[in-house]
Amino acid sequence: MTANTNSYPGRFKFVLVLLALMVGAIVWKLLDRHVINNEFLKLQGDLRSVRYMPISAHRGMITDRNGQYLAVSTPVISLWANPKELSQKPDEWPKLAKSLGQNVKTLSEKIKKNDDREFIYLARGLDPDKGNEILQQEFTGVYSLEEYRRFYPAGDTVSHLIGFTDIDDKGREGVELAYDGWLTGVSGKREVLKDRRGHLIKDLQIVSRAKPGKQIELSIDLRLQYLAIRELHNAMEEYGANSASLVLIDIKTGEILALANQPTYNPNNRSQLRPEEVRNRAMLDAFEPGSTVKPFSMAAALATGRWKPEDTVNVTGGQLKVGHYTIKDVSRATILDLTGVLKKSSNIGMSKIAFDIGAEPIYETMKKVGFGETTGLGFPGESTGSLPVHRKWGPAETATLSYGYGLSVTPVQLAHAYATLANNGVNLPLSLIKRDEIPVGTQVIDPAISKTVLNMLQAVVEDEGGVFRARVNGYHIAGKSGTARKTIVNKGYGENHYRSFFAGIAPATNPRFAMVVVIDEPTKVGYFGGLIAAPVFSKVMSGTLRMMNITPDNLMASDQSIAQFSNLRR
C-alpha cells in the first residue's frame, strides 16, 4: 500500500514552518552575537587569549649630596612555572635543572610537591641574558617576570646607613627601610594576546603606566665617608679593637656628612652575612660617654653664675671619698682652674663643682643638648640612650653624672651635642637628607657660655700637655677626649675593657664641623681616648677641612710645623 502524502497537508506545513522558525532563530542568534550584541563572544574570546601583564616599577635611586649613586635598581628576570603544565613533561626536568644550575632531584621534588598549584618560582633575579637564554628553550609551563634588583655601587662604604632590600625589593635595613614608602614605585599594567601555551602573540596596549619610586638625596658626602671608613679600619687594625664608629656633622646646617662603622659588610653579597655585621653602631649602640660630657657639666656650672672660668678647685691627693665610692684622678694636679679641670680631665674637680651647683642644672643642660632624647632622624631601631632622673640626687649620682657615668648616649647624640655647643648654643635638628633650607634652631645654651667652653676645649687640645694627637696642621681645634670602662653582663665593669672617645670641633675660631670617634675595646698600644681615638679624628678632620675648602685659621702653627720639620731634616 502506498502512503498518501496529501492525507495530512496541515501537519506537513506545520513542520515546514517549524523548521523555518528554527533556521530564523539560528540566523537571528548569529546576527545578534556577531553584529548587534557582539560583546559576549568578544568577552569569551578575551578570557581565553587576552592577558594583563604587570609592568615593574623600579625603586627610586639614593644618591649622596653630590649626586654620586649609593643605591640603584637594575632590571632582572625571574622565572616561574605552572606545575600543572610542567608536571606533564618530566622528561624536560633534567635539562631545565641544568639550565637553572639546580639539582635535578631538588627541582623534581619541588614540582611534584606543588603539582596542584599554578605558580611557583624557579629562579629570582637572573641576569636578562641568562633568563632569555632559558626561555628560548621553550620549556613547557615555564614563564618569566620582569623585575628589578637593587645594586649598591659604594659597596661596604655606606652599607650601615643605606641598608638593603629583600628578594621582593622591599626595604629591610637602614634608609631603604626607613623610606621604603617613598622609594617604592607603583607597578603598571599592559594588555597582551597569548596563545594556549602562554606565548606572547601581540602587545595590545598599556593600560596603566608604571610610576618609578622617588629619588632620595642624602646629606652624606661619599668622599668623606670613604675617608672615615678607611681610617676606622686602619685604627681597628693598629689598636686591635672590636669595633669603631665615627659621626661627622655640618654645624651650620645640622646635616650628617659622614656616618661610618667598622666592621662593615658588602650589601651586594650577603651570602655569608652575620647579624652583628648589620648593626649600625653609631645609631644603635648606647654607652657611658665618660669625660666627653664634662664640657656640658662645665656649661651648666657657668650658667648658674656661681662659677667663673678663673675660679679654682683643689684636687690635691688624686682621690675623693664619696660614701663607699672613691673618685680617682689620673693626673697629679693640685689646684686647677676650670680650663685645667677639662684639660686634666679631673673627675675630682668636676665632682666638686657638681656638688656645689647640684645635679639638676647638669641634668637640664644635658637634656637640652639631646641626651636621652630621639634625634628625629627616623632611623629604624635608633637608640635614645638613657639620661637618669632622680627625685633626690645623692652625692654619688651627682658626681658620676658630671663626669659621664650613669648615663648612656649614642655617637650620633654625642656629635649632635658638640655641634650644638659649637653653634653658639643653638640646637639644630639633625638630618640625613640634604637640606635646601636651614631650619630654625632652639637656643639651649647661652652664646657667651658656649663661646667660653669652646675656648676651654681649644686649650684642651692646643695648650702644652693637651691632646696634641687631635691637632690638625693649619687649623685651630677644640675637643675633649674620654675613656670609659665597659660593663660586662652580670659582672659589672670589666677589668681591661674600655671604650676610647674623642669629640672635637673645627675650625675652633669659626666652627663648621663636629666629629665624634669611638673605638671599642682597643687591645694594643693603650686605651686612653687621647691616644687611640684622637689620631683618627685628626686624620679625618684634616681631610674634611681640605676637601670642603675651609680656609685655615692657624697658619702660624702651620709655619712652625714646617720649620720644625725642616730642622729635623737638617
C-alpha positions in Angstrom: 0.0 0.0 0.0 1.3 3.5 -0.9 1.1 6.2 1.7 -0.9 9.3 0.6 1.3 12.4 1.2 -1.7 14.6 0.8 -3.6 12.9 3.6 -2.2 15.4 6.2 -1.4 18.7 4.5 -1.7 20.7 7.7 0.9 18.6 9.5 3.4 19.0 6.7 3.0 22.8 6.6 3.5 22.9 10.4 6.8 21.0 10.1 8.0 23.4 7.4 7.0 26.4 9.4 8.7 25.0 12.5 11.9 24.3 10.5 11.8 27.9 9.1 11.4 29.3 12.6 14.4 27.3 13.8 16.5 28.4 10.9 15.4 32.0 11.5 16.2 31.7 15.2 19.7 30.5 14.5 20.2 33.2 11.9 19.0 35.8 14.4 21.2 34.5 17.1 24.2 34.6 14.8 23.3 38.2 13.8 22.8 39.1 17.4 26.1 37.6 18.6 28.3 38.7 15.8 26.7 42.0 14.6 24.2 43.6 17.1 25.4 42.4 20.5 28.9 41.0 19.9 30.3 41.8 23.4 29.5 38.4 24.8 31.7 36.5 22.3 34.3 39.1 22.4 34.4 38.7 26.2 34.7 34.9 26.0 37.4 35.2 23.4 39.3 37.7 25.6 39.0 35.4 28.6 40.8 32.7 26.6 43.5 34.9 25.0 43.8 38.4 26.5 46.1 38.7 29.5 47.2 41.6 31.6 50.9 41.6 32.4 52.4 43.8 35.1 54.9 46.5 34.2 57.5 46.5 37.0 58.4 49.9 38.6 61.9 50.4 39.9 62.7 51.9 43.3 63.9 55.4 43.5 67.7 56.0 43.4 69.6 57.0 46.5 72.5 59.4 46.0 74.9 61.3 48.2 74.8 65.1 48.4 76.9 65.5 45.2 74.8 63.1 43.1 77.0 60.0 43.5 74.9 56.8 43.3 74.6 54.9 46.5 71.6 52.6 45.5 70.3 51.9 42.0 67.9 49.4 40.5 68.9 47.1 37.7 66.5 45.1 35.5 66.5 41.3 36.1 64.3 38.3 35.0 62.6 35.9 37.4 61.5 32.6 36.0 58.3 30.9 37.3 56.4 27.8 36.3 52.9 26.3 36.2 53.4 23.0 37.9 50.3 21.6 36.4 51.8 22.0 33.0 55.4 21.3 33.9 54.5 18.0 35.7 53.2 16.6 32.3 56.7 16.8 30.8 59.1 15.0 33.3 61.5 14.3 30.5 62.2 18.1 30.3 63.2 18.4 34.0 66.8 17.3 33.8 67.5 19.8 31.0 65.6 22.6 32.9 67.5 21.9 36.1 70.8 22.1 34.2 69.9 25.4 32.6 68.9 26.8 36.0 72.0 25.5 37.7 69.9 23.5 40.2 69.9 19.9 41.4 67.6 17.7 39.3 66.3 15.8 42.4 65.5 19.0 44.2 63.7 20.5 41.3 61.7 17.3 40.7 60.6 17.2 44.3 59.5 20.9 44.1 57.4 20.3 41.0 55.7 17.2 42.4 55.1 18.8 45.8 53.3 21.7 44.0 51.6 19.9 41.2 48.2 21.1 42.3 49.2 24.7 42.1 49.6 27.1 39.1 52.5 29.2 40.2 56.0 28.5 41.7 59.2 30.5 41.4 62.1 28.7 39.6 64.7 31.4 39.9 64.7 35.0 41.0 66.8 37.9 39.9 68.6 36.4 36.9 70.7 38.4 34.5 68.4 39.2 31.5 70.7 37.4 29.1 70.7 34.3 31.2 66.9 34.4 31.7 66.2 34.9 28.0 68.6 32.0 27.1 66.5 29.7 29.3 63.2 31.0 27.9 64.4 30.4 24.3 64.5 26.6 25.0 60.7 26.8 25.4 60.2 24.5 28.4 56.6 23.6 29.0 54.9 25.7 31.6 57.9 28.0 32.2 57.4 31.8 32.1 59.1 35.0 33.1 58.6 38.1 35.1 60.4 41.4 34.6 61.7 42.6 38.0 64.4 44.9 39.4 67.3 44.1 41.8 69.0 46.7 44.0 72.7 47.4 43.4 74.9 49.4 45.7 77.8 51.0 43.8 79.6 52.2 47.0 79.6 48.7 48.5 80.5 48.4 52.2 81.3 52.1 52.5 77.7 53.2 53.3 76.1 49.8 54.0 75.2 50.5 57.6 73.5 53.7 56.6 71.8 52.7 53.3 70.8 49.2 54.4 69.4 46.8 51.7 66.3 45.3 50.2 65.0 41.7 50.2 64.3 39.4 47.2 60.9 41.2 46.7 62.7 44.6 46.5 61.3 45.8 49.9 63.5 47.7 52.3 64.8 45.7 55.2 67.5 47.8 56.8 68.7 51.4 57.0 67.4 54.2 54.7 65.9 51.5 52.4 63.6 50.5 55.3 63.0 54.0 56.8 62.0 55.5 53.4 60.5 52.4 51.8 57.2 54.0 51.0 58.9 56.9 49.3 61.3 54.8 47.3 58.8 52.1 46.2 57.3 52.6 42.8 53.8 51.8 41.5 53.6 48.9 39.0 51.8 49.4 35.7 49.8 47.0 33.6 49.7 46.2 29.9 47.2 44.2 27.8 48.6 41.4 25.6 47.3 38.4 23.5 48.7 35.0 24.3 48.1 31.5 22.8 47.1 28.5 24.9 50.8 27.8 25.7 51.2 31.3 27.1 53.3 32.6 24.3 53.0 36.3 23.5 51.2 36.9 20.2 50.6 40.6 20.3 51.2 43.5 22.6 47.8 45.4 22.6 48.1 48.4 24.8 49.4 49.9 28.0 46.5 50.0 30.5 48.4 51.9 33.2 52.0 53.2 33.1 54.5 52.2 35.8 55.5 55.0 38.2 59.1 54.7 39.5 59.9 55.4 43.1 61.0 58.9 44.2 64.7 59.6 44.5 66.4 60.5 47.8 69.5 62.8 48.0 71.2 62.1 51.3 73.3 64.6 53.3 76.2 62.2 53.2 79.3 63.2 51.2 80.7 60.0 49.8 84.3 61.4 49.7 84.2 62.0 53.5 82.5 58.6 54.0 85.4 56.8 52.2 87.9 58.7 54.3 86.1 57.8 57.6 85.7 54.1 56.7 89.4 53.9 55.8 90.7 55.5 58.9 88.4 53.5 61.2 89.6 50.3 59.5 93.3 51.3 60.0 92.6 52.2 63.6 91.0 48.8 64.3 94.0 47.0 62.8 96.5 49.2 64.6 94.9 49.1 68.1 93.3 45.6 67.9 89.8 46.9 68.6 86.5 45.1 68.3 84.6 47.9 66.5 84.7 51.6 65.7 82.3 54.4 64.8 82.5 57.9 63.5 79.9 60.7 63.0 80.6 64.0 61.2 78.1 66.8 61.3 77.9 70.2 59.5 77.4 72.5 62.4 75.8 75.3 60.3 73.1 73.0 58.7 72.6 70.0 61.0 73.4 67.7 58.1 75.3 64.4 58.8 78.2 64.4 56.3 79.6 61.0 57.3 78.4 58.2 59.5 80.7 55.2 59.5 81.2 51.9 61.3 83.7 49.1 61.3 83.5 46.2 60.8 81.2 46.6 57.8 79.6 44.4 55.1 79.0 44.2 51.4 75.3 44.6 50.7 75.7 43.3 47.2 76.8 39.9 48.5 75.1 38.9 51.7 75.5 35.1 51.4 77.9 35.0 54.4 76.4 37.9 56.3 76.4 37.7 60.1 73.6 39.6 62.0 76.1 41.6 64.1 77.7 43.0 61.0 74.5 44.7 60.0 74.3 46.7 63.2 74.7 50.5 62.8 76.6 51.1 66.0 76.7 54.9 65.5 72.9 55.0 66.0 72.0 51.8 67.8 74.8 51.4 70.4 74.5 53.5 73.6 77.4 53.7 76.0 78.6 55.7 79.0 80.4 58.6 77.4 82.9 59.3 80.2 84.8 62.6 80.1 83.4 63.8 76.8 80.3 65.1 78.7 82.4 67.3 81.1 82.1 70.4 78.8 78.3 70.3 79.3 78.7 69.9 83.0 81.0 72.9 82.9 78.5 74.9 80.8 75.8 74.1 83.5 78.2 75.4 86.2 78.9 78.7 84.3 75.2 79.2 83.7 74.4 79.2 87.4 76.6 82.2 87.9 78.3 80.5 90.8 81.5 79.7 88.8 83.8 81.8 86.6 86.5 80.4 84.2 89.2 81.8 86.5 87.9 80.0 89.7 89.9 77.2 91.0 89.3 73.7 92.5 91.6 71.9 94.9 92.2 68.3 93.6 95.2 67.5 95.8 95.7 63.9 96.6 94.0 62.4 93.5 91.3 60.7 95.5 87.9 61.8 96.8 85.8 59.6 99.1 82.1 59.7 98.5 80.3 57.3 100.8 81.5 53.8 99.8 82.7 55.1 96.5 86.2 56.6 95.7 86.6 59.0 92.9 90.1 59.0 91.4 92.1 61.2 89.0 94.9 60.0 86.7 96.8 63.3 86.9 98.7 64.5 89.9 97.4 68.1 89.8 96.8 70.2 93.0 94.9 73.4 92.1 93.1 73.7 88.8 91.1 76.5 87.2 88.0 75.4 85.2 90.0 75.1 82.0 92.5 73.0 83.9 89.7 70.7 85.1 88.8 70.0 81.5 92.5 69.8 80.3 93.5 67.4 83.0 90.1 65.7 82.8 89.8 65.8 86.6 86.9 63.7 87.9 87.5 65.2 91.4 87.4 68.7 90.1 84.2 68.1 88.1 82.6 66.3 91.1 83.3 69.2 93.5 81.8 71.7 91.1 78.8 69.4 90.7 78.4 69.2 94.5 78.3 72.9 94.6 75.6 73.6 91.9 73.7 70.3 92.4 72.8 67.7 89.7 69.7 69.4 88.4 71.4 72.1 86.3 73.7 69.5 84.8 70.7 67.2 84.0 68.8 70.0 82.4 71.8 71.1 80.2 72.3 67.5 79.1 68.7 67.1 78.3 68.6 70.3 76.2 71.5 69.2 74.0 69.7 66.0 73.2 70.9 63.3 75.7 68.1 60.8 76.4 66.1 62.1 73.5 65.4 60.8 70.0 67.4 62.7 67.3 64.4 62.7 65.0 66.3 61.1 62.1 63.7 58.3 61.9 66.4 55.6 61.5 64.9 52.1 62.2 65.8 50.9 65.7 67.7 54.1 66.7 68.5 54.2 70.4 67.6 57.1 72.6 70.2 56.3 75.2 69.4 57.0 78.8 69.6 60.1 80.9 68.6 59.2 84.5 66.5 61.4 86.7 66.1 61.1 90.5 63.7 62.7 92.9 66.7 63.3 95.1 70.2 63.2 93.7 72.7 61.7 96.1 76.4 62.6 96.1 77.4 59.5 94.1 74.8 60.0 91.4 75.6 63.7 91.1 79.3 63.1 90.8 79.1 60.3 88.2 76.6 62.3 86.1 79.0 65.2 86.0 81.9 63.2 84.5 80.0 60.8 82.2 78.9 57.7 84.1 75.4 56.6 85.0 74.0 57.8 81.6 74.3 56.5 78.1 74.4 58.2 74.7 74.9 57.1 71.1 77.8 58.5 68.9 75.2 60.5 66.9 73.7 62.1 70.1 77.2 63.0 71.3 78.2 64.5 68.0 74.9 66.4 67.9 75.6 67.8 71.4 79.0 69.1 70.4 77.5 70.6 67.2 75.0 72.5 69.4 77.8 73.7 71.7 79.8 75.0 68.7 76.8 76.6 67.1 76.6 79.3 69.7 74.4 77.1 71.8 71.7 76.7 69.1 70.3 73.2 68.8 69.6 72.4 65.1 67.7 69.3 64.3 69.8 66.7 62.5 69.1 65.4 59.0 70.3 62.5 56.8 68.6 64.2 53.8 70.3 67.0 52.0 68.8 70.3 53.1 67.8 73.2 50.8 66.9 75.4 53.7 68.4 75.6 57.2 65.7 75.0 59.8 65.2 77.3 62.8 67.1 76.0 65.8 66.5 76.3 69.5 68.7 78.3 71.8 69.6 75.9 74.6 73.0 77.3 75.9 73.8 81.0 76.4 76.0 82.1 73.4 78.6 83.6 75.7 78.8 80.4 77.8 79.1 78.3 74.7 82.0 80.5 73.4 83.7 80.3 76.8 83.5 76.5 76.9 84.7 76.3 73.3 87.8 78.4 74.2 88.4 75.9 77.1 88.2 73.0 74.7 90.6 74.7 72.3 93.1 74.9 75.2 92.5 71.2 76.0 93.9 70.4 72.5 96.4 73.2 71.9 98.0 74.1 75.3 101.1 72.4 76.5 100.2 68.9 77.8 96.9 68.9 75.8 95.6 66.3 73.4 98.2 67.0 70.7 97.3 63.9 68.7 94.0 65.6 67.8 95.6 68.7 66.2 95.2 69.5 62.5 98.0 71.4 60.8 96.8 74.9 59.8 93.7 74.9 61.9 92.6 75.6 65.4 90.9 72.6 67.0 88.7 72.3 70.1 87.8 69.0 71.6 87.7 66.6 74.5 89.0 63.0 74.8 87.3 60.4 77.0 87.8 56.9 78.3 85.1 54.7 79.9 85.2 51.3 81.4 82.8 48.8 79.8 80.3 46.8 81.7 80.3 43.0 81.3 76.9 41.2 81.6 76.4 40.0 85.2 79.9 41.1 86.1 79.9 44.9 86.4 82.8 46.9 85.0 85.4 44.8 83.2 89.0 44.9 84.4 90.5 45.5 81.0 87.6 46.5 78.9 87.4 50.1 77.7 85.9 52.4 75.1 88.1 55.3 73.8 86.5 58.6 72.6 87.3 61.9 71.1 84.8 64.6 70.3 86.0 67.7 68.5 85.1 70.8 66.6 86.9 72.6 63.7 87.9 75.2 63.0 87.7 76.4 66.6 87.6 80.1 65.7 84.7 79.7 63.2 83.1 76.3 63.9 82.0 74.3 60.9 82.3 70.6 61.7 81.7 68.5 64.8 83.0 64.9 64.9 82.9 62.0 67.4 85.2 59.0 67.2 84.5 55.8 69.2 87.0 52.9 69.4 85.6 49.9 71.2 88.0 47.7 73.3 91.4 48.6 71.9 93.9 45.8 73.0 97.1 47.2 71.6 99.2 50.3 72.4 96.8 51.6 75.1 93.2 52.6 75.7 93.0 56.3 76.6 90.9 58.4 74.2 93.7 60.9 73.6 96.0 58.1 72.5 93.6 55.9 70.5 90.6 58.0 69.2 92.3 61.4 68.8 94.6 60.4 65.9 91.6 59.2 63.9 89.8 62.5 64.5 92.9 64.4 63.3 93.2 62.4 60.0 89.6 62.5 59.1 89.1 66.1 60.1 92.2 67.1 58.2 90.9 65.6 55.0 87.4 67.1 55.6 88.7 70.6 56.0 90.7 70.4 52.8 88.0 68.6 50.7 85.4 71.2 51.8 87.8 74.1 51.1 87.7 75.6 54.6 90.1 78.5 55.0 92.9 77.7 57.5 92.7 79.8 60.7 96.1 78.8 62.3 98.7 79.4 59.6 101.3 80.5 62.2 101.2 77.0 63.7 101.4 75.5 60.2 104.6 77.6 59.5 106.1 76.5 62.8 105.4 72.8 62.0 107.1 73.3 58.6 110.1 74.9 60.2 110.4 72.2 62.8 110.2 69.5 60.1 112.9 71.3 58.1 115.2 71.5 61.2 114.7 67.8 61.7 115.8 67.0 58.1 119.0 69.0 58.6 
